[in-house]
Amino acid sequence: MRRIVRNLALLGVFSLVTFSVAAYLRSPAGIPAALEKRDKVRSMEDENQRLREDLENHKEFIQKLDTDQSFRERKVREIYNLQKRNEQTIIVPTPATTAPH
């Protein structure tokens, strides 16, 4: 008789624990939250990679500005719309995009 009561008690505790774990995993703090956090981590990793690439590109641009005099001069002239003496600059307008009728 004691054995049956003990087995029923163990079965009840096991069922209660199993139900509690299943309920927690299905709750908003369970699996859905873990999946959301995983997606957020992935997007942050992608953003970090993009920022690393941007940083590398900027470093290369700065290095080129430091080492290449003609490149530096050309960039300054482009940014400030400057020109050399006796130089003619032709500005070609870009075509405006029109919406289809």
PDB file as gemmi writes it, atoms N, CA and C in Angstrom:
CRYST1    1.000    1.000    1.000  90.00  90.00  90.00 P 1                      
ATOM      1  N   MET A   1       0.802  -1.182   0.000  1.00  0.00           N  
ATOM      2  CA  MET A   1       0.000   0.000   0.000  1.00  0.00           C  
ATOM      3  C   MET A   1       0.860   1.267   0.000  1.00  0.00           C  
ATOM      4  N   ARG A   2       1.899   1.243   0.826  1.00  0.00           N  
ATOM      5  CA  ARG A   2       2.802   2.386   0.872  1.00  0.00           C  
ATOM      6  C   ARG A   2       3.466   2.613  -0.480  1.00  0.00           C  
ATOM      7  N   ARG A   3       3.782   1.542  -1.143  1.00  0.00           N  
ATOM      8  CA  ARG A   3       4.446   1.635  -2.438  1.00  0.00           C  
ATOM      9  C   ARG A   3       3.536   2.322  -3.466  1.00  0.00           C  
ATOM     10  N   ILE A   4       2.266   1.989  -3.429  1.00  0.00           N  
ATOM     11  CA  ILE A   4       1.315   2.592  -4.358  1.00  0.00           C  
ATOM     12  C   ILE A   4       1.173   4.079  -4.061  1.00  0.00           C  
ATOM     13  N   VAL A   5       1.079   4.447  -2.814  1.00  0.00           N  
ATOM     14  CA  VAL A   5       0.945   5.847  -2.418  1.00  0.00           C  
ATOM     15  C   VAL A   5       2.203   6.616  -2.821  1.00  0.00           C  
ATOM     16  N   ARG A   6       3.355   6.004  -2.571  1.00  0.00           N  
ATOM     17  CA  ARG A   6       4.609   6.648  -2.944  1.00  0.00           C  
ATOM     18  C   ARG A   6       4.689   6.856  -4.456  1.00  0.00           C  
ATOM     19  N   ASN A   7       4.350   5.853  -5.237  1.00  0.00           N  
ATOM     20  CA  ASN A   7       4.376   5.962  -6.694  1.00  0.00           C  
ATOM     21  C   ASN A   7       3.388   7.017  -7.192  1.00  0.00           C  
ATOM     22  N   LEU A   8       2.203   7.079  -6.602  1.00  0.00           N  
ATOM     23  CA  LEU A   8       1.227   8.094  -6.984  1.00  0.00           C  
ATOM     24  C   LEU A   8       1.742   9.491  -6.627  1.00  0.00           C  
ATOM     25  N   ALA A   9       2.384   9.616  -5.486  1.00  0.00           N  
ATOM     26  CA  ALA A   9       2.942  10.908  -5.079  1.00  0.00           C  
ATOM     27  C   ALA A   9       4.046  11.328  -6.042  1.00  0.00           C  
ATOM     28  N   LEU A  10       4.930  10.411  -6.394  1.00  0.00           N  
ATOM     29  CA  LEU A  10       5.992  10.708  -7.353  1.00  0.00           C  
ATOM     30  C   LEU A  10       5.415  11.072  -8.716  1.00  0.00           C  
ATOM     31  N   LEU A  11       4.391  10.367  -9.142  1.00  0.00           N  
ATOM     32  CA  LEU A  11       3.735  10.666 -10.413  1.00  0.00           C  
ATOM     33  C   LEU A  11       3.109  12.059 -10.373  1.00  0.00           C  
ATOM     34  N   GLY A  12       2.484  12.402  -9.260  1.00  0.00           N  
ATOM     35  CA  GLY A  12       1.882  13.725  -9.104  1.00  0.00           C  
ATOM     36  C   GLY A  12       2.926  14.827  -9.130  1.00  0.00           C  
ATOM     37  N   VAL A  13       4.041  14.633  -8.431  1.00  0.00           N  
ATOM     38  CA  VAL A  13       5.112  15.635  -8.416  1.00  0.00           C  
ATOM     39  C   VAL A  13       5.723  15.760  -9.807  1.00  0.00           C  
ATOM     40  N   PHE A  14       5.985  14.632 -10.455  1.00  0.00           N  
ATOM     41  CA  PHE A  14       6.548  14.658 -11.805  1.00  0.00           C  
ATOM     42  C   PHE A  14       5.602  15.378 -12.770  1.00  0.00           C  
ATOM     43  N   SER A  15       4.306  15.088 -12.678  1.00  0.00           N  
ATOM     44  CA  SER A  15       3.319  15.739 -13.552  1.00  0.00           C  
ATOM     45  C   SER A  15       3.279  17.238 -13.288  1.00  0.00           C  
ATOM     46  N   LEU A  16       3.322  17.625 -12.020  1.00  0.00           N  
ATOM     47  CA  LEU A  16       3.291  19.044 -11.662  1.00  0.00           C  
ATOM     48  C   LEU A  16       4.526  19.768 -12.188  1.00  0.00           C  
ATOM     49  N   VAL A  17       5.687  19.160 -12.038  1.00  0.00           N  
ATOM     50  CA  VAL A  17       6.925  19.765 -12.531  1.00  0.00           C  
ATOM     51  C   VAL A  17       6.893  19.866 -14.055  1.00  0.00           C  
ATOM     52  N   THR A  18       6.462  18.805 -14.713  1.00  0.00           N  
ATOM     53  CA  THR A  18       6.391  18.802 -16.174  1.00  0.00           C  
ATOM     54  C   THR A  18       5.427  19.876 -16.662  1.00  0.00           C  
ATOM     55  N   PHE A  19       4.272  19.976 -16.043  1.00  0.00           N  
ATOM     56  CA  PHE A  19       3.294  20.982 -16.430  1.00  0.00           C  
ATOM     57  C   PHE A  19       3.849  22.389 -16.189  1.00  0.00           C  
ATOM     58  N   SER A  20       4.523  22.594 -15.073  1.00  0.00           N  
ATOM     59  CA  SER A  20       5.084  23.913 -14.763  1.00  0.00           C  
ATOM     60  C   SER A  20       6.138  24.319 -15.779  1.00  0.00           C  
ATOM     61  N   VAL A  21       7.013  23.397 -16.129  1.00  0.00           N  
ATOM     62  CA  VAL A  21       8.059  23.685 -17.115  1.00  0.00           C  
ATOM     63  C   VAL A  21       7.435  23.983 -18.477  1.00  0.00           C  
ATOM     64  N   ALA A  22       6.463  23.191 -18.883  1.00  0.00           N  
ATOM     65  CA  ALA A  22       5.804  23.414 -20.169  1.00  0.00           C  
ATOM     66  C   ALA A  22       5.082  24.762 -20.178  1.00  0.00           C  
ATOM     67  N   ALA A  23       4.423  25.099 -19.083  1.00  0.00           N  
ATOM     68  CA  ALA A  23       3.722  26.382 -19.009  1.00  0.00           C  
ATOM     69  C   ALA A  23       4.709  27.543 -19.068  1.00  0.00           C  
ATOM     70  N   TYR A  24       5.839  27.413 -18.390  1.00  0.00           N  
ATOM     71  CA  TYR A  24       6.844  28.483 -18.425  1.00  0.00           C  
ATOM     72  C   TYR A  24       7.421  28.653 -19.825  1.00  0.00           C  
ATOM     73  N   LEU A  25       7.730  27.547 -20.491  1.00  0.00           N  
ATOM     74  CA  LEU A  25       8.311  27.639 -21.829  1.00  0.00           C  
ATOM     75  C   LEU A  25       7.342  28.244 -22.835  1.00  0.00           C  
ATOM     76  N   ARG A  26       6.049  28.072 -22.629  1.00  0.00           N  
ATOM     77  CA  ARG A  26       5.058  28.634 -23.541  1.00  0.00           C  
ATOM     78  C   ARG A  26       4.655  30.050 -23.158  1.00  0.00           C  
ATOM     79  N   SER A  27       5.069  30.503 -22.001  1.00  0.00           N  
ATOM     80  CA  SER A  27       4.712  31.851 -21.548  1.00  0.00           C  
ATOM     81  C   SER A  27       5.513  32.896 -22.324  1.00  0.00           C  
ATOM     82  N   PRO A  28       5.147  34.169 -22.224  1.00  0.00           N  
ATOM     83  CA  PRO A  28       5.898  35.226 -22.928  1.00  0.00           C  
ATOM     84  C   PRO A  28       7.365  35.317 -22.508  1.00  0.00           C  
ATOM     85  N   ALA A  29       7.690  34.847 -21.339  1.00  0.00           N  
ATOM     86  CA  ALA A  29       9.078  34.884 -20.885  1.00  0.00           C  
ATOM     87  C   ALA A  29       9.860  33.638 -21.294  1.00  0.00           C  
ATOM     88  N   GLY A  30       9.224  32.721 -21.960  1.00  0.00           N  
ATOM     89  CA  GLY A  30       9.871  31.465 -22.318  1.00  0.00           C  
ATOM     90  C   GLY A  30      10.471  31.477 -23.705  1.00  0.00           C  
ATOM     91  N   ILE A  31      10.047  30.545 -24.512  1.00  0.00           N  
ATOM     92  CA  ILE A  31      10.601  30.365 -25.861  1.00  0.00           C  
ATOM     93  C   ILE A  31      10.401  31.591 -26.748  1.00  0.00           C  
ATOM     94  N   PRO A  32       9.222  32.228 -26.762  1.00  0.00           N  
ATOM     95  CA  PRO A  32       9.073  33.417 -27.618  1.00  0.00           C  
ATOM     96  C   PRO A  32      10.083  34.516 -27.276  1.00  0.00           C  
ATOM     97  N   ALA A  33      10.325  34.718 -26.001  1.00  0.00           N  
ATOM     98  CA  ALA A  33      11.303  35.737 -25.599  1.00  0.00           C  
ATOM     99  C   ALA A  33      12.701  35.341 -26.044  1.00  0.00           C  
ATOM    100  N   ALA A  34      13.024  34.063 -25.929  1.00  0.00           N  
ATOM    101  CA  ALA A  34      14.344  33.601 -26.347  1.00  0.00           C  
ATOM    102  C   ALA A  34      14.532  33.780 -27.853  1.00  0.00           C  
ATOM    103  N   LEU A  35      13.499  33.485 -28.623  1.00  0.00           N  
ATOM    104  CA  LEU A  35      13.578  33.661 -30.075  1.00  0.00           C  
ATOM    105  C   LEU A  35      13.708  35.137 -30.441  1.00  0.00           C  
ATOM    106  N   GLU A  36      12.970  35.983 -29.736  1.00  0.00           N  
ATOM    107  CA  GLU A  36      13.056  37.413 -29.995  1.00  0.00           C  
ATOM    108  C   GLU A  36      14.457  37.949 -29.675  1.00  0.00           C  
ATOM    109  N   LYS A  37      15.000  37.490 -28.563  1.00  0.00           N  
ATOM    110  CA  LYS A  37      16.357  37.919 -28.188  1.00  0.00           C  
ATOM    111  C   LYS A  37      17.388  37.419 -29.192  1.00  0.00           C  
ATOM    112  N   ARG A  38      17.211  36.208 -29.678  1.00  0.00           N  
ATOM    113  CA  ARG A  38      18.138  35.669 -30.671  1.00  0.00           C  
ATOM    114  C   ARG A  38      18.098  36.502 -31.949  1.00  0.00           C  
ATOM    115  N   ASP A  39      16.898  36.863 -32.384  1.00  0.00           N  
ATOM    116  CA  ASP A  39      16.773  37.701 -33.585  1.00  0.00           C  
ATOM    117  C   ASP A  39      17.407  39.069 -33.371  1.00  0.00           C  
ATOM    118  N   LYS A  40      17.213  39.628 -32.188  1.00  0.00           N  
ATOM    119  CA  LYS A  40      17.793  40.929 -31.882  1.00  0.00           C  
ATOM    120  C   LYS A  40      19.322  40.858 -31.872  1.00  0.00           C  
ATOM    121  N   VAL A  41      19.860  39.790 -31.312  1.00  0.00           N  
ATOM    122  CA  VAL A  41      21.320  39.608 -31.293  1.00  0.00           C  
ATOM    123  C   VAL A  41      21.850  39.488 -32.718  1.00  0.00           C  
ATOM    124  N   ARG A  42      21.159  38.741 -33.557  1.00  0.00           N  
ATOM    125  CA  ARG A  42      21.598  38.594 -34.954  1.00  0.00           C  
ATOM    126  C   ARG A  42      21.587  39.931 -35.682  1.00  0.00           C  
ATOM    127  N   SER A  43      20.538  40.712 -35.475  1.00  0.00           N  
ATOM    128  CA  SER A  43      20.482  42.011 -36.149  1.00  0.00           C  
ATOM    129  C   SER A  43      21.577  42.936 -35.632  1.00  0.00           C  
ATOM    130  N   MET A  44      21.879  42.864 -34.346  1.00  0.00           N  
ATOM    131  CA  MET A  44      22.962  43.676 -33.794  1.00  0.00           C  
ATOM    132  C   MET A  44      24.319  43.222 -34.331  1.00  0.00           C  
ATOM    133  N   GLU A  45      24.501  41.926 -34.497  1.00  0.00           N  
ATOM    134  CA  GLU A  45      25.746  41.429 -35.073  1.00  0.00           C  
ATOM    135  C   GLU A  45      25.899  41.906 -36.518  1.00  0.00           C  
ATOM    136  N   ASP A  46      24.803  41.883 -37.277  1.00  0.00           N  
ATOM    137  CA  ASP A  46      24.846  42.385 -38.657  1.00  0.00           C  
ATOM    138  C   ASP A  46      25.183  43.871 -38.681  1.00  0.00           C  
ATOM    139  N   GLU A  47      24.581  44.626 -37.774  1.00  0.00           N  
ATOM    140  CA  GLU A  47      24.859  46.062 -37.694  1.00  0.00           C  
ATOM    141  C   GLU A  47      26.321  46.305 -37.313  1.00  0.00           C  
ATOM    142  N   ASN A  48      26.829  45.513 -36.383  1.00  0.00           N  
ATOM    143  CA  ASN A  48      28.239  45.641 -35.996  1.00  0.00           C  
ATOM    144  C   ASN A  48      29.160  45.364 -37.179  1.00  0.00           C  
ATOM    145  N   GLN A  49      28.826  44.363 -37.962  1.00  0.00           N  
ATOM    146  CA  GLN A  49      29.641  44.040 -39.139  1.00  0.00           C  
ATOM    147  C   GLN A  49      29.618  45.188 -40.138  1.00  0.00           C  
ATOM    148  N   ARG A  50      28.426  45.752 -40.366  1.00  0.00           N  
ATOM    149  CA  ARG A  50      28.310  46.882 -41.289  1.00  0.00           C  
ATOM    150  C   ARG A  50      29.111  48.080 -40.782  1.00  0.00           C  
ATOM    151  N   LEU A  51      29.048  48.321 -39.481  1.00  0.00           N  
ATOM    152  CA  LEU A  51      29.804  49.433 -38.912  1.00  0.00           C  
ATOM    153  C   LEU A  51      31.314  49.191 -38.998  1.00  0.00           C  
ATOM    154  N   ARG A  52      31.742  47.950 -38.817  1.00  0.00           N  
ATOM    155  CA  ARG A  52      33.170  47.628 -38.973  1.00  0.00           C  
ATOM    156  C   ARG A  52      33.634  47.906 -40.399  1.00  0.00           C  
ATOM    157  N   GLU A  53      32.805  47.520 -41.360  1.00  0.00           N  
ATOM    158  CA  GLU A  53      33.148  47.770 -42.771  1.00  0.00           C  
ATOM    159  C   GLU A  53      33.190  49.266 -43.059  1.00  0.00           C  
ATOM    160  N   ASP A  54      32.219  50.016 -42.528  1.00  0.00           N  
ATOM    161  CA  ASP A  54      32.232  51.473 -42.692  1.00  0.00           C  
ATOM    162  C   ASP A  54      33.490  52.081 -42.091  1.00  0.00           C  
ATOM    163  N   LEU A  55      33.843  51.617 -40.908  1.00  0.00           N  
ATOM    164  CA  LEU A  55      35.035  52.127 -40.239  1.00  0.00           C  
ATOM    165  C   LEU A  55      36.283  51.838 -41.068  1.00  0.00           C  
ATOM    166  N   GLU A  56      36.357  50.638 -41.604  1.00  0.00           N  
ATOM    167  CA  GLU A  56      37.507  50.273 -42.438  1.00  0.00           C  
ATOM    168  C   GLU A  56      37.567  51.150 -43.688  1.00  0.00           C  
ATOM    169  N   ASN A  57      36.424  51.387 -44.306  1.00  0.00           N  
ATOM    170  CA  ASN A  57      36.392  52.253 -45.488  1.00  0.00           C  
ATOM    171  C   ASN A  57      36.835  53.676 -45.146  1.00  0.00           C  
ATOM    172  N   HIS A  58      36.381  54.172 -44.006  1.00  0.00           N  
ATOM    173  CA  HIS A  58      36.792  55.515 -43.591  1.00  0.00           C  
ATOM    174  C   HIS A  58      38.291  55.575 -43.299  1.00  0.00           C  
ATOM    175  N   LYS A  59      38.807  54.527 -42.679  1.00  0.00           N  
ATOM    176  CA  LYS A  59      40.252  54.489 -42.408  1.00  0.00           C  
ATOM    177  C   LYS A  59      41.043  54.518 -43.715  1.00  0.00           C  
ATOM    178  N   GLU A  60      40.588  53.747 -44.696  1.00  0.00           N  
ATOM    179  CA  GLU A  60      41.267  53.732 -45.997  1.00  0.00           C  
ATOM    180  C   GLU A  60      41.185  55.101 -46.664  1.00  0.00           C  
ATOM    181  N   PHE A  61      40.034  55.752 -46.572  1.00  0.00           N  
ATOM    182  CA  PHE A  61      39.864  57.082 -47.160  1.00  0.00           C  
ATOM    183  C   PHE A  61      40.804  58.084 -46.493  1.00  0.00           C  
ATOM    184  N   ILE A  62      40.881  58.038 -45.164  1.00  0.00           N  
ATOM    185  CA  ILE A  62      41.774  58.943 -44.429  1.00  0.00           C  
ATOM    186  C   ILE A  62      43.223  58.661 -44.780  1.00  0.00           C  
ATOM    187  N   GLN A  63      43.580  57.391 -44.885  1.00  0.00           N  
ATOM    188  CA  GLN A  63      44.944  57.026 -45.260  1.00  0.00           C  
ATOM    189  C   GLN A  63      45.288  57.566 -46.637  1.00  0.00           C  
ATOM    190  N   LYS A  64      44.339  57.456 -47.555  1.00  0.00           N  
ATOM    191  CA  LYS A  64      44.574  57.958 -48.909  1.00  0.00           C  
ATOM    192  C   LYS A  64      44.698  59.480 -48.912  1.00  0.00           C  
ATOM    193  N   LEU A  65      43.884  60.148 -48.103  1.00  0.00           N  
ATOM    194  CA  LEU A  65      44.009  61.605 -47.989  1.00  0.00           C  
ATOM    195  C   LEU A  65      45.374  62.006 -47.434  1.00  0.00           C  
ATOM    196  N   ASP A  66      45.879  61.220 -46.487  1.00  0.00           N  
ATOM    197  CA  ASP A  66      47.177  61.525 -45.869  1.00  0.00           C  
ATOM    198  C   ASP A  66      48.340  61.287 -46.819  1.00  0.00           C  
ATOM    199  N   THR A  67      48.209  60.317 -47.699  1.00  0.00           N  
ATOM    200  CA  THR A  67      49.369  59.923 -48.508  1.00  0.00           C  
ATOM    201  C   THR A  67      49.328  60.418 -49.947  1.00  0.00           C  
ATOM    202  N   ASP A  68      48.170  60.682 -50.497  1.00  0.00           N  
ATOM    203  CA  ASP A  68      48.056  61.031 -51.917  1.00  0.00           C  
ATOM    204  C   ASP A  68      47.648  62.501 -52.060  1.00  0.00           C  
ATOM    205  N   GLN A  69      48.608  63.326 -52.404  1.00  0.00           N  
ATOM    206  CA  GLN A  69      48.391  64.773 -52.526  1.00  0.00           C  
ATOM    207  C   GLN A  69      47.355  65.097 -53.601  1.00  0.00           C  
ATOM    208  N   SER A  70      47.417  64.452 -54.751  1.00  0.00           N  
ATOM    209  CA  SER A  70      46.481  64.763 -55.828  1.00  0.00           C  
ATOM    210  C   SER A  70      45.047  64.357 -55.450  1.00  0.00           C  
ATOM    211  N   PHE A  71      44.909  63.234 -54.754  1.00  0.00           N  
ATOM    212  CA  PHE A  71      43.593  62.803 -54.302  1.00  0.00           C  
ATOM    213  C   PHE A  71      43.020  63.812 -53.311  1.00  0.00           C  
ATOM    214  N   ARG A  72      43.851  64.241 -52.365  1.00  0.00           N  
ATOM    215  CA  ARG A  72      43.417  65.212 -51.367  1.00  0.00           C  
ATOM    216  C   ARG A  72      42.974  66.510 -52.045  1.00  0.00           C  
ATOM    217  N   GLU A  73      43.784  66.981 -52.993  1.00  0.00           N  
ATOM    218  CA  GLU A  73      43.461  68.224 -53.696  1.00  0.00           C  
ATOM    219  C   GLU A  73      42.144  68.095 -54.468  1.00  0.00           C  
ATOM    220  N   ARG A  74      41.970  66.975 -55.142  1.00  0.00           N  
ATOM    221  CA  ARG A  74      40.742  66.759 -55.910  1.00  0.00           C  
ATOM    222  C   ARG A  74      39.514  66.729 -55.000  1.00  0.00           C  
ATOM    223  N   LYS A  75      39.620  66.049 -53.861  1.00  0.00           N  
ATOM    224  CA  LYS A  75      38.494  65.975 -52.933  1.00  0.00           C  
ATOM    225  C   LYS A  75      38.146  67.349 -52.367  1.00  0.00           C  
ATOM    226  N   VAL A  76      39.155  68.133 -52.016  1.00  0.00           N  
ATOM    227  CA  VAL A  76      38.903  69.474 -51.503  1.00  0.00           C  
ATOM    228  C   VAL A  76      38.227  70.322 -52.562  1.00  0.00           C  
ATOM    229  N   ARG A  77      38.697  70.215 -53.788  1.00  0.00           N  
ATOM    230  CA  ARG A  77      38.092  70.986 -54.882  1.00  0.00           C  
ATOM    231  C   ARG A  77      36.649  70.552 -55.123  1.00  0.00           C  
ATOM    232  N   GLU A  78      36.370  69.265 -55.017  1.00  0.00           N  
ATOM    233  CA  GLU A  78      34.996  68.780 -55.208  1.00  0.00           C  
ATOM    234  C   GLU A  78      34.072  69.264 -54.091  1.00  0.00           C  
ATOM    235  N   ILE A  79      34.554  69.197 -52.876  1.00  0.00           N  
ATOM    236  CA  ILE A  79      33.710  69.564 -51.734  1.00  0.00           C  
ATOM    237  C   ILE A  79      33.407  71.055 -51.726  1.00  0.00           C  
ATOM    238  N   TYR A  80      34.428  71.876 -51.979  1.00  0.00           N  
ATOM    239  CA  TYR A  80      34.262  73.321 -51.881  1.00  0.00           C  
ATOM    240  C   TYR A  80      34.022  73.994 -53.229  1.00  0.00           C  
ATOM    241  N   ASN A  81      33.831  73.205 -54.265  1.00  0.00           N  
ATOM    242  CA  ASN A  81      33.579  73.729 -55.615  1.00  0.00           C  
ATOM    243  C   ASN A  81      34.643  74.746 -56.028  1.00  0.00           C  
ATOM    244  N   LEU A  82      35.883  74.381 -55.842  1.00  0.00           N  
ATOM    245  CA  LEU A  82      36.996  75.246 -56.216  1.00  0.00           C  
ATOM    246  C   LEU A  82      37.560  74.808 -57.552  1.00  0.00           C  
ATOM    247  N   GLN A  83      38.345  75.686 -58.151  1.00  0.00           N  
ATOM    248  CA  GLN A  83      39.019  75.332 -59.393  1.00  0.00           C  
ATOM    249  C   GLN A  83      40.388  75.992 -59.414  1.00  0.00           C  
ATOM    250  N   LYS A  84      41.260  75.430 -60.220  1.00  0.00           N  
ATOM    251  CA  LYS A  84      42.604  75.987 -60.374  1.00  0.00           C  
ATOM    252  C   LYS A  84      42.554  77.209 -61.283  1.00  0.00           C  
ATOM    253  N   ARG A  85      43.639  77.969 -61.278  1.00  0.00           N  
ATOM    254  CA  ARG A  85      43.721  79.117 -62.182  1.00  0.00           C  
ATOM    255  C   ARG A  85      43.674  78.615 -63.628  1.00  0.00           C  
ATOM    256  N   ASN A  86      43.020  79.369 -64.466  1.00  0.00           N  
ATOM    257  CA  ASN A  86      42.889  79.055 -65.887  1.00  0.00           C  
ATOM    258  C   ASN A  86      42.236  77.693 -66.133  1.00  0.00           C  
ATOM    259  N   GLU A  87      41.434  77.246 -65.210  1.00  0.00           N  
ATOM    260  CA  GLU A  87      40.754  75.970 -65.362  1.00  0.00           C  
ATOM    261  C   GLU A  87      39.260  76.244 -65.523  1.00  0.00           C  
ATOM    262  N   GLN A  88      38.640  75.541 -66.437  1.00  0.00           N  
ATOM    263  CA  GLN A  88      37.206  75.676 -66.627  1.00  0.00           C  
ATOM    264  C   GLN A  88      36.534  74.423 -66.077  1.00  0.00           C  
ATOM    265  N   THR A  89      35.517  74.637 -65.300  1.00  0.00           N  
ATOM    266  CA  THR A  89      34.781  73.529 -64.722  1.00  0.00           C  
ATOM    267  C   THR A  89      33.401  73.493 -65.348  1.00  0.00           C  
ATOM    268  N   ILE A  90      33.022  72.340 -65.809  1.00  0.00           N  
ATOM    269  CA  ILE A  90      31.711  72.168 -66.414  1.00  0.00           C  
ATOM    270  C   ILE A  90      30.875  71.321 -65.466  1.00  0.00           C  
ATOM    271  N   ILE A  91      29.738  71.866 -65.098  1.00  0.00           N  
ATOM    272  CA  ILE A  91      28.834  71.141 -64.206  1.00  0.00           C  
ATOM    273  C   ILE A  91      27.704  70.594 -65.056  1.00  0.00           C  
ATOM    274  N   VAL A  92      27.580  69.290 -65.046  1.00  0.00           N  
ATOM    275  CA  VAL A  92      26.549  68.618 -65.819  1.00  0.00           C  
ATOM    276  C   VAL A  92      25.409  68.278 -64.864  1.00  0.00           C  
ATOM    277  N   PRO A  93      24.223  68.848 -65.119  1.00  0.00           N  
ATOM    278  CA  PRO A  93      23.108  68.552 -64.204  1.00  0.00           C  
ATOM    279  C   PRO A  93      22.643  67.116 -64.376  1.00  0.00           C  
ATOM    280  N   THR A  94      22.239  66.546 -63.283  1.00  0.00           N  
ATOM    281  CA  THR A  94      21.701  65.191 -63.347  1.00  0.00           C  
ATOM    282  C   THR A  94      20.234  65.277 -63.722  1.00  0.00           C  
ATOM    283  N   PRO A  95      19.762  64.376 -64.558  1.00  0.00           N  
ATOM    284  CA  PRO A  95      18.355  64.447 -64.965  1.00  0.00           C  
ATOM    285  C   PRO A  95      17.440  64.166 -63.776  1.00  0.00           C  
ATOM    286  N   ALA A  96      16.409  64.975 -63.654  1.00  0.00           N  
ATOM    287  CA  ALA A  96      15.437  64.782 -62.576  1.00  0.00           C  
ATOM    288  C   ALA A  96      14.541  63.608 -62.934  1.00  0.00           C  
ATOM    289  N   THR A  97      14.248  62.810 -61.950  1.00  0.00           N  
ATOM    290  CA  THR A  97      13.372  61.675 -62.193  1.00  0.00           C  
ATOM    291  C   THR A  97      11.934  62.170 -62.121  1.00  0.00           C  
ATOM    292  N   THR A  98      11.142  61.796 -63.082  1.00  0.00           N  
ATOM    293  CA  THR A  98       9.740  62.202 -63.112  1.00  0.00           C  
ATOM    294  C   THR A  98       8.860  60.994 -62.815  1.00  0.00           C  
ATOM    295  N   ALA A  99       7.787  61.282 -62.146  1.00  0.00           N  
ATOM    296  CA  ALA A  99       6.854  60.211 -61.807  1.00  0.00           C  
ATOM    297  C   ALA A  99       6.031  59.855 -63.049  1.00  0.00           C  
ATOM    298  N   PRO A 100       5.774  58.600 -63.312  1.00  0.00           N  
ATOM    299  CA  PRO A 100       4.966  58.220 -64.471  1.00  0.00           C  
ATOM    300  C   PRO A 100       3.530  58.696 -64.292  1.00  0.00           C  
ATOM    301  N   HIS A 101       2.924  59.102 -65.402  1.00  0.00           N  
ATOM    302  CA  HIS A 101       1.536  59.614 -65.350  1.00  0.00           C  
ATOM    303  C   HIS A 101       0.555  58.504 -65.474  1.00  0.00           C  
TER     304      HIS A 101                                                      
END                                                                             
